[in-house]
Amino acid sequence: MIYNYSLFIDGKFLETKNKQQVFNPATGECIAEVSIAAGNDIESAINAARRAFDESPWKKSSLAERKEYILKISQGILEKAQELASLESLNTGKPIKETTFMDIPSSAAAFDHFANHLEEFLAAENVEINSQIANAKSTLSREPQGVVVLIAPWNYPLLITSWKLSQALAAGNTVILKPSSLTPLTALELGKIIHNAGLPSGVVNIINAGGEACGKTLCSDKRIDMISFTGSNAVGKKIMEYASANVKKLTMELGGKSASIILKDADIELAVNGSLCSIFLNQGQMCTAMSRIFVQDEIYDNFVNDFVAKAKRIKLGKPEDFETQMGPLVSKAQLEKVISYVEKGKKEGAKIACGGKTSQDFSLKQGFFFEPTIFVDVTKDMTIFKEEIFGPVACISKFKTENEAITLANASDFGLAACLWTKSHEAAGRIAKSLNTGTVWINTYGMFFNEVPYGGFKQSGFGKELGREGFLEYTRLKNVIMDITKEAKPLVNYWYGF
């Protein structure tokens, strides 16, 4: 079966003459044909979003009405959960177990959370000001940014789209969503859910096109008020360049080269199992993947032995099989990129403890499968230590002291996330404070909560997603000041003595 998807612009589904084929990374077979947005389609989307923000009933809708719309989207995702999980797995290659129990319910939960907290987050704040000049009252209020472009990545197509879209809509913005052209299917399926929820025309517009083809147009246009981007550092820099043509708000969640520190007092089984998840989940195609693992020298050999033994037992297989633990990489290009990094690692002297090659299973030969790969004795001058691989490749190094571990972990251009494994709360707090990353997990990995913000430092970008702080990124703060001096007139009225 080959799916067919159209663009979603101004409340209508638009089929174009130009089509793009979308492939199943597990088999290499075409699974869908998707309309490609041309220049006039992008212009229509911008006009629709601008008009919807400036003139449509959406801007005048009450917070209660806005909440109801967003809750309908959440419910729509849950009603189509099985279909969406299968589609996400088919398009991305991630195991059906992950899409069923993680991606789809978490997507629905994001809409539910921000719908139920928008009134709280948007509540105005009154500030009394008493000074020598005058007495005044300031009212601080939050307004939507306006027209927001959301650019979502291919590794979590529906989930990260849902993070962005739920916050943008709850804040009252109108949206142009551009999913990755590699994995656009669930975002376009979401368009059907949004249409059925009855949002006014133009509030959400979904276009499919290559990033280079439409990125400059969308990001440089003065009718766009904000861009929220998740993706590579290189593309993030291009977006910043395009956006400089007209001042607008930006949030950037870019790459990572995250580090996991395992102290000698850690629960070894917990640290091994957690570390497996932190690098091999979603085939290692995560910005927060703990691709650098630092193990204290006293337990280094025991950790490596257990980690390698368990990595060898990870079951590669077809994504639709619930027994599959690792699926294929998303594309042939991504597979070739991972292979090139593995070759660099070997050339620079890192030792492969397991993996390092494509799957030898004949039944998987048509897909982009790569074995869980572990390098040991990796040094900080190696390419695989410094650059983001975005695949199932772990680099393990040893350290002696806490300070050495902190120095190694911070020896990166990126600062997205880190893990600590220790039984000492005191050591955990001390080290976490010294790590130059936006998120630190202690004795766990990948715990994303709608209640708390997520985002990185340094070359990993700026701005937050999730939590109150992430929600407020999609708003602008207005300060309204009123003089309330009793039986007097403000000093400014007499400044020139007229």
Secondary structure as GFF3:
##gff-version 3
##sequence-region A 1 498
A	DSSP	beta_strand	3	5	.	.	.	ID=ss1
A	DSSP	beta_strand	7	9	.	.	.	ID=ss2
A	DSSP	beta_strand	12	14	.	.	.	ID=ss3
A	DSSP	beta_strand	19	23	.	.	.	ID=ss4
A	DSSP	beta_strand	30	35	.	.	.	ID=ss5
A	DSSP	alpha_helix	39	55	.	.	.	ID=ss6
A	DSSP	alpha_helix	57	60	.	.	.	ID=ss7
A	DSSP	alpha_helix	63	79	.	.	.	ID=ss8
A	DSSP	alpha_helix	81	92	.	.	.	ID=ss9
A	DSSP	alpha_helix	96	98	.	.	.	ID=ss10
A	DSSP	pi_helix	99	103	.	.	.	ID=ss11
A	DSSP	alpha_helix	104	121	.	.	.	ID=ss12
A	DSSP	beta_strand	125	130	.	.	.	ID=ss13
A	DSSP	beta_strand	135	144	.	.	.	ID=ss14
A	DSSP	beta_strand	147	151	.	.	.	ID=ss15
A	DSSP	alpha_helix	157	170	.	.	.	ID=ss16
A	DSSP	beta_strand	174	178	.	.	.	ID=ss17
A	DSSP	alpha_helix	185	197	.	.	.	ID=ss18
A	DSSP	beta_strand	204	206	.	.	.	ID=ss19
A	DSSP	alpha_helix	211	220	.	.	.	ID=ss20
A	DSSP	beta_strand	226	230	.	.	.	ID=ss21
A	DSSP	alpha_helix	233	243	.	.	.	ID=ss22
A	DSSP	beta_strand	249	253	.	.	.	ID=ss23
A	DSSP	beta_strand	259	262	.	.	.	ID=ss24
A	DSSP	alpha_helix	268	280	.	.	.	ID=ss25
A	DSSP	three_ten_helix	281	284	.	.	.	ID=ss26
A	DSSP	beta_strand	292	296	.	.	.	ID=ss27
A	DSSP	three_ten_helix	297	299	.	.	.	ID=ss28
A	DSSP	alpha_helix	300	311	.	.	.	ID=ss29
A	DSSP	alpha_helix	332	347	.	.	.	ID=ss30
A	DSSP	beta_strand	351	354	.	.	.	ID=ss31
A	DSSP	three_ten_helix	362	364	.	.	.	ID=ss32
A	DSSP	beta_strand	373	376	.	.	.	ID=ss33
A	DSSP	alpha_helix	383	386	.	.	.	ID=ss34
A	DSSP	beta_strand	393	399	.	.	.	ID=ss35
A	DSSP	alpha_helix	402	410	.	.	.	ID=ss36
A	DSSP	beta_strand	414	415	.	.	.	ID=ss37
A	DSSP	beta_strand	417	421	.	.	.	ID=ss38
A	DSSP	alpha_helix	425	434	.	.	.	ID=ss39
A	DSSP	beta_strand	439	442	.	.	.	ID=ss40
A	DSSP	beta_strand	457	458	.	.	.	ID=ss41
A	DSSP	beta_strand	461	462	.	.	.	ID=ss42
A	DSSP	alpha_helix	467	473	.	.	.	ID=ss43
A	DSSP	beta_strand	475	483	.	.	.	ID=ss44
A	DSSP	three_ten_helix	491	494	.	.	.	ID=ss45
###
